Amino acid sequence: MAFVLRGGTVWDGRSDTASEAAVAVDSVIAGSAGPGENIDISGCTVVPGLMEAHAHLCFNGEPNWRQVYDADSPVRMALRMAGNGRTMLEAGITTVRDLGAPTATSIEVRDAFAKGLVAGPDLLVAGAPITTTGGHCHFMGGEADGELEVRRAVRERVKAGCDWIKVMATGGNMTRGTNTLAAQYTVPELRACIEEAHRLRVRVAAHCHGTAGIRAAVEAGVDMLEHCSFTGEGRIDFDPAVVDAIAAKGIIVSPTVSIGWRKWADDGLRRARADALKTMCARGCKVIMSTDCGIPGVPHAALAGALDVLSSTPRCHRWRRSSSPPAGPPSCWTCRIAASSPKASAPTSSSSRGTRCRTCWRCGACGSW
């Protein structure tokens, strides 16, 4: 045993509350305490390692990311990725899913972490994203057009050892000449990608900003939606029917919320994007925390700050429209699930504004009461 943490509280990630307890630590990243030493952590809470669902270890998080990326040799990029991984581990992020880097390099770094050659988080990699010719992140080497090429691209990544498949369902802001609003692939092309991946027991994450791309990915049966921002021309093009389909199919939403939110001028889009995410939660969509770290303005170690951003976004406007709860049988004020419904899955919580089911209480879809 290396040392013991005493005086603080512990949350195991499953309980509703933290409790007082001592924590025995049997290994450390860097020796900061002697064997058997007691460390007073009064006022602090020990939590499980954080999980970052959308990272780019090959990017430097700065405006000059493309120049640095293009200048990197494979060895230098591997060192950069290892350094960024170490930074994330030291920030308490113990599991990372890298969703865009040259395939061979990302696999080498993942395996180096796993074998203990260098300190880093548990790493899941998708390699080079599958994209159209000239499509988003084409410079990573993942161009594939048509159903046959897409299937081959999936097979190549699985053969190389990728843990996930990432496909670009729309263009992206970081690739000049692409269209973030339009779908890059047809539904049959996306379906070919997903069918091939599922045949090989690998799941698929689809990058999608524009509503057309989100709709195509959902229809094709993707496992996870990255960003899922419902971006329209100067507005948020939110489609409730698509959201209901996401929830019904059990597709996970990875919204890439970052500390950059605080710098976003309140031009109407910021609030609309927040309301869209809250509505997805309220309608039963599964959401996983992600930041897209590595892109400009999003440091690799800023997941905790992003969690704070997510929890502090403005409350849902629904309950502010009225000072009294809706008429009729008790139901969740957030998602309108009846308190007696099996979907509530747990005892409900009541307030002066009505009843809220345990699901909404836990995800905080409408903030604290």
C-alpha positions as CSV (number, residue, x, y, z in Angstrom):
1,M,0.0,0.0,0.0
2,A,1.5,3.4,-1.0
3,F,-0.6,5.7,1.1
4,V,-4.1,6.4,2.6
5,L,-6.4,9.4,1.9
6,R,-8.3,10.4,5.0
7,G,-10.7,13.1,6.1
8,G,-12.6,13.4,2.8
9,T,-15.7,11.9,1.2
10,V,-16.0,9.3,-1.5
11,W,-18.4,8.9,-4.3
12,D,-18.3,5.5,-6.1
13,G,-20.1,6.7,-9.3
14,R,-23.3,4.7,-8.5
15,S,-24.6,6.0,-5.2
16,D,-26.8,9.1,-5.0
17,T,-24.5,10.7,-2.4
18,A,-20.9,10.7,-1.3
19,S,-20.0,9.3,2.1
20,E,-17.1,9.7,4.5
21,A,-14.4,7.0,4.0
22,A,-10.7,6.5,3.8
23,V,-9.1,5.4,0.5
24,A,-6.1,3.2,0.3
25,V,-4.0,3.9,-2.8
26,D,-1.7,1.0,-3.9
27,S,-0.1,2.7,-6.9
28,V,0.5,6.2,-8.2
29,I,1.6,7.9,-11.4
30,A,4.5,9.7,-9.7
31,G,5.6,9.0,-6.1
32,S,4.2,11.9,-4.1
33,A,3.8,10.1,-0.8
34,G,5.7,7.6,1.2
35,P,4.5,4.0,1.9
36,G,1.8,4.0,4.6
37,E,1.6,7.8,4.8
38,N,-1.7,9.4,5.7
39,I,-2.8,12.4,3.6
40,D,-5.5,14.7,4.9
41,I,-7.9,15.5,2.1
42,S,-10.5,17.3,4.3
43,G,-13.0,19.2,2.1
44,C,-12.3,17.1,-0.9
45,T,-14.2,14.3,-2.6
46,V,-12.6,11.2,-4.2
47,V,-14.4,10.1,-7.4
48,P,-13.8,7.4,-10.0
49,G,-11.7,8.3,-13.0
50,L,-13.4,10.5,-15.6
51,M,-14.2,9.2,-19.1
52,E,-13.7,11.4,-22.2
53,A,-15.8,10.1,-25.1
54,H,-14.5,12.3,-27.9
55,A,-10.8,13.3,-28.0
56,H,-8.1,14.0,-30.6
57,L,-4.7,13.3,-29.0
58,C,-2.9,14.2,-32.3
59,F,-4.1,17.8,-32.2
60,N,-2.5,20.5,-30.0
61,G,-5.6,22.5,-29.1
62,E,-4.2,25.7,-30.6
63,P,-5.2,27.8,-33.7
64,N,-2.1,26.5,-35.5
65,W,-3.3,22.9,-35.2
66,R,-3.2,22.2,-38.9
67,Q,0.3,23.5,-39.4
68,V,1.5,21.4,-36.5
69,Y,-0.4,18.3,-37.7
70,D,1.0,18.6,-41.2
71,A,4.6,19.1,-39.9
72,D,4.5,16.1,-37.6
73,S,6.4,12.9,-38.5
74,P,4.7,9.7,-37.3
75,V,7.2,9.5,-34.5
76,R,6.7,13.1,-33.4
77,M,2.9,12.6,-33.6
78,A,3.1,9.5,-31.4
79,L,5.1,11.5,-28.8
80,R,2.6,14.3,-29.0
81,M,-0.3,11.9,-28.5
82,A,1.5,10.2,-25.6
83,G,2.1,13.5,-23.9
84,N,-1.5,14.6,-24.3
85,G,-2.6,11.2,-22.9
86,R,-0.4,11.7,-19.9
87,T,-1.8,15.2,-19.3
88,M,-5.3,13.7,-19.4
89,L,-4.4,11.0,-16.9
90,E,-2.9,13.5,-14.5
91,A,-6.2,15.5,-14.7
92,G,-8.1,12.4,-13.5
93,I,-9.3,11.2,-17.0
94,T,-8.7,7.5,-17.0
95,T,-10.6,6.4,-20.1
96,V,-10.3,8.2,-23.4
97,R,-11.9,7.5,-26.8
98,D,-9.8,9.0,-29.6
99,L,-12.0,9.6,-32.6
100,G,-9.6,10.8,-35.2
101,A,-5.9,10.2,-35.8
102,P,-3.8,8.3,-38.3
103,T,-4.8,4.7,-37.8
104,A,-1.3,3.0,-37.2
105,T,-0.1,5.8,-34.9
106,S,-3.2,5.8,-32.7
107,I,-3.0,2.0,-32.3
108,E,0.7,2.1,-31.4
109,V,0.0,4.8,-28.7
110,R,-3.0,2.8,-27.4
111,D,-0.9,-0.3,-27.0
112,A,2.0,1.6,-25.4
113,F,-0.4,2.9,-22.8
114,A,-1.8,-0.6,-22.2
115,K,1.6,-2.2,-21.8
116,G,2.8,0.5,-19.4
117,L,5.6,1.7,-21.7
118,V,4.4,5.2,-21.0
119,A,1.8,6.5,-18.5
120,G,-1.6,7.1,-20.1
121,P,-5.3,6.4,-19.8
122,D,-7.2,3.4,-21.1
123,L,-7.4,4.4,-24.8
124,L,-10.0,3.3,-27.3
125,V,-9.2,4.4,-30.9
126,A,-11.1,4.7,-34.2
127,G,-8.1,5.5,-36.4
128,A,-8.6,7.6,-39.4
129,P,-12.4,8.6,-39.8
130,I,-14.1,7.2,-42.9
131,T,-15.0,10.2,-45.1
132,T,-15.8,11.1,-48.7
133,T,-13.1,12.3,-51.1
134,G,-12.2,15.7,-49.9
135,G,-14.6,15.3,-46.9
136,H,-14.2,16.2,-43.3
137,C,-10.7,15.2,-42.0
138,H,-9.7,13.7,-45.3
139,F,-6.1,14.6,-44.5
140,M,-6.0,11.7,-42.0
141,G,-6.2,9.2,-44.9
142,G,-9.7,7.8,-44.6
143,E,-11.4,8.7,-47.9
144,A,-13.9,6.1,-49.2
145,D,-16.7,6.6,-51.7
146,G,-19.6,4.3,-52.4
147,E,-20.9,1.3,-50.5
148,L,-18.1,-1.1,-51.6
149,E,-15.2,1.3,-50.6
150,V,-16.9,2.1,-47.3
151,R,-17.2,-1.6,-46.5
152,R,-13.5,-2.1,-47.4
153,A,-12.6,0.9,-45.1
154,V,-14.4,-0.7,-42.2
155,R,-12.6,-4.0,-42.8
156,E,-9.2,-2.3,-43.0
157,R,-9.7,-0.6,-39.6
158,V,-10.9,-3.8,-37.9
159,K,-8.0,-5.7,-39.4
160,A,-5.6,-3.0,-38.0
161,G,-7.2,-3.3,-34.5
162,C,-9.4,-0.3,-34.1
163,D,-11.9,-0.4,-31.3
164,W,-14.5,1.8,-32.9
165,I,-15.4,3.0,-36.5
166,K,-16.0,6.7,-37.0
167,V,-17.7,7.9,-40.1
168,M,-18.2,11.5,-41.2
169,A,-22.0,11.9,-41.9
170,T,-21.6,15.6,-42.6
171,G,-18.8,18.1,-43.3
172,G,-16.9,19.7,-40.4
173,N,-15.8,23.2,-39.4
174,M,-12.1,22.3,-39.4
175,T,-12.0,21.1,-43.0
176,R,-12.1,23.8,-45.6
177,G,-14.5,23.2,-48.5
178,T,-16.8,20.8,-46.7
179,N,-20.5,21.4,-45.9
180,T,-21.5,21.1,-42.3
181,L,-25.2,21.3,-43.1
182,A,-25.4,18.6,-45.8
183,A,-25.1,14.8,-45.5
184,Q,-21.7,13.5,-46.8
185,Y,-23.0,10.0,-47.3
186,T,-26.3,8.5,-48.4
187,V,-28.3,6.3,-46.1
188,P,-27.3,3.2,-48.1
189,E,-23.7,4.1,-47.8
190,L,-24.0,4.7,-44.0
191,R,-26.0,1.5,-43.7
192,A,-23.2,-0.4,-45.5
193,C,-20.7,1.0,-43.0
194,I,-22.8,0.0,-40.0
195,E,-23.7,-3.4,-41.3
196,E,-20.1,-4.3,-42.0
197,A,-18.9,-3.0,-38.6
198,H,-21.7,-4.8,-36.7
199,R,-20.8,-8.0,-38.6
200,L,-17.3,-7.7,-37.2
201,R,-18.6,-6.8,-33.7
202,V,-17.5,-3.2,-33.8
203,R,-19.6,-0.1,-33.1
204,V,-20.0,3.0,-35.2
205,A,-19.9,6.7,-34.2
206,A,-21.1,9.2,-36.8
207,H,-19.9,12.8,-36.8
208,C,-22.9,15.0,-37.7
209,H,-23.7,18.6,-37.4
210,G,-26.4,19.3,-40.0
211,T,-29.9,17.9,-39.4
212,A,-29.8,16.1,-42.8
213,G,-26.7,14.1,-41.7
214,I,-28.2,13.4,-38.3
215,R,-31.4,12.1,-39.9
216,A,-29.4,9.9,-42.3
217,A,-27.2,8.4,-39.6
218,V,-30.3,7.7,-37.4
219,E,-32.1,6.0,-40.3
220,A,-29.1,3.9,-41.0
221,G,-28.8,2.7,-37.4
222,V,-25.6,4.2,-36.1
223,D,-24.6,3.4,-32.5
224,M,-23.5,6.9,-31.5
225,L,-24.0,10.5,-32.7
226,E,-21.0,12.9,-32.3
227,H,-21.9,16.6,-31.8
228,C,-25.6,16.0,-32.9
229,S,-25.9,19.8,-33.0
230,F,-28.8,20.1,-35.4
231,T,-27.0,22.9,-37.2
232,G,-29.0,24.9,-39.7
233,E,-28.3,28.0,-41.8
234,G,-27.9,30.6,-39.1
235,R,-30.1,28.7,-36.7
236,I,-30.6,25.4,-34.8
237,D,-32.7,23.2,-37.1
238,F,-34.1,21.1,-34.3
239,D,-36.3,18.1,-35.4
240,P,-38.3,16.5,-32.5
241,A,-39.2,13.5,-34.7
242,V,-35.5,12.7,-35.2
243,V,-34.9,13.0,-31.5
244,D,-37.7,10.6,-30.8
245,A,-36.1,8.1,-33.2
246,I,-32.8,8.5,-31.5
247,A,-34.4,7.7,-28.1
248,A,-36.4,4.8,-29.5
249,K,-33.4,3.2,-31.1
250,G,-31.2,3.7,-28.1
251,I,-28.6,5.7,-30.0
252,I,-26.2,7.5,-27.7
253,V,-25.6,11.2,-28.1
254,S,-22.1,12.5,-27.6
255,P,-22.7,16.3,-27.6
256,T,-19.0,17.6,-27.3
257,V,-19.7,20.3,-24.6
258,S,-16.5,22.2,-23.8
259,I,-15.2,25.1,-21.8
260,G,-15.4,27.1,-25.0
261,W,-19.1,27.5,-24.3
262,R,-18.2,30.3,-21.8
263,K,-16.7,32.3,-24.7
264,W,-19.7,31.8,-27.0
265,A,-21.5,35.1,-27.4
266,D,-25.2,34.8,-26.6
267,D,-26.4,35.3,-30.1
268,G,-29.5,33.1,-29.7
269,L,-27.7,30.0,-31.1
270,R,-26.1,29.3,-27.7
271,R,-29.4,29.1,-25.9
272,A,-31.0,27.2,-28.7
273,R,-28.2,24.6,-28.7
274,A,-28.6,24.2,-24.9
275,D,-32.3,23.8,-25.2
276,A,-31.8,21.2,-27.9
277,L,-29.6,19.1,-25.7
278,K,-31.9,19.5,-22.7
279,T,-34.9,18.4,-24.9
280,M,-32.9,15.3,-26.0
281,C,-32.3,14.4,-22.4
282,A,-36.0,15.0,-21.5
283,R,-37.2,12.9,-24.4
284,G,-35.2,9.9,-23.2
285,C,-32.0,10.1,-25.3
286,K,-28.9,8.6,-23.7
287,V,-26.1,11.2,-23.4
288,I,-22.4,10.6,-22.8
289,M,-19.9,13.3,-21.7
290,S,-17.5,14.5,-24.4
291,T,-15.5,17.6,-25.3
292,D,-13.8,17.2,-28.7
293,C,-10.6,18.0,-26.9
294,G,-7.6,18.8,-29.0
295,I,-9.4,21.2,-31.4
296,P,-8.6,24.9,-31.0
297,G,-9.6,26.3,-27.6
298,V,-10.4,22.9,-26.0
299,P,-7.5,21.6,-23.9
300,H,-7.1,17.9,-23.3
301,A,-7.3,18.3,-19.5
302,A,-10.5,20.4,-19.4
303,L,-13.1,17.6,-19.0
304,A,-13.9,18.6,-15.4
305,G,-14.5,22.2,-16.5
306,A,-16.8,21.0,-19.3
307,L,-18.8,19.1,-16.8
308,D,-19.2,22.3,-14.9
309,V,-20.4,24.0,-18.0
310,L,-22.9,21.3,-18.7
311,S,-24.3,21.6,-15.2
312,S,-24.5,25.4,-15.2
313,T,-26.2,26.0,-18.5
314,P,-29.5,27.9,-18.2
315,R,-32.5,26.0,-17.0
316,C,-35.1,24.7,-19.3
317,H,-37.6,27.4,-20.1
318,R,-40.6,25.0,-19.8
319,W,-41.3,25.3,-16.1
320,R,-40.9,29.1,-16.2
321,R,-43.9,29.6,-18.4
322,S,-46.3,28.9,-15.6
323,S,-46.3,29.1,-11.9
324,S,-48.4,26.0,-11.4
325,P,-47.9,22.4,-12.5
326,P,-49.9,20.9,-15.3
327,A,-53.4,19.6,-14.7
328,G,-54.2,15.9,-14.7
329,P,-52.6,12.9,-13.1
330,P,-49.1,13.4,-11.6
331,S,-46.4,13.4,-14.3
332,C,-42.8,14.4,-14.7
333,W,-42.7,18.2,-15.1
334,T,-39.7,17.7,-17.4
335,C,-40.5,14.8,-19.7
336,R,-44.2,14.3,-18.9
337,I,-43.7,10.7,-18.0
338,A,-46.4,9.7,-15.7
339,A,-45.2,9.1,-12.1
340,S,-46.7,5.6,-12.2
341,S,-45.1,4.7,-15.5
342,P,-42.4,2.0,-15.5
343,K,-40.3,4.5,-17.5
344,A,-40.0,6.5,-14.4
345,S,-37.9,3.6,-13.1
346,A,-37.7,4.9,-9.5
347,P,-39.6,6.9,-6.9
348,T,-40.3,10.4,-8.1
349,S,-39.3,13.7,-6.5
350,S,-42.0,16.3,-5.8
351,S,-41.7,20.1,-5.5
352,S,-44.1,23.0,-5.6
353,R,-43.9,23.0,-9.4
354,G,-44.9,19.3,-9.8
355,T,-43.4,15.9,-9.9
356,R,-40.1,15.0,-11.5
357,C,-39.1,11.4,-12.3
358,R,-35.8,9.9,-11.1
359,T,-34.5,9.8,-14.7
360,C,-34.7,13.5,-15.2
361,W,-33.5,14.1,-11.6
362,R,-30.3,12.2,-12.3
363,C,-29.5,13.6,-15.7
364,G,-30.4,17.1,-14.7
365,A,-32.2,17.8,-17.9
366,C,-33.8,20.9,-16.5
367,G,-31.3,21.9,-13.8
368,S,-31.8,22.0,-10.1
369,W,-35.1,22.9,-8.5
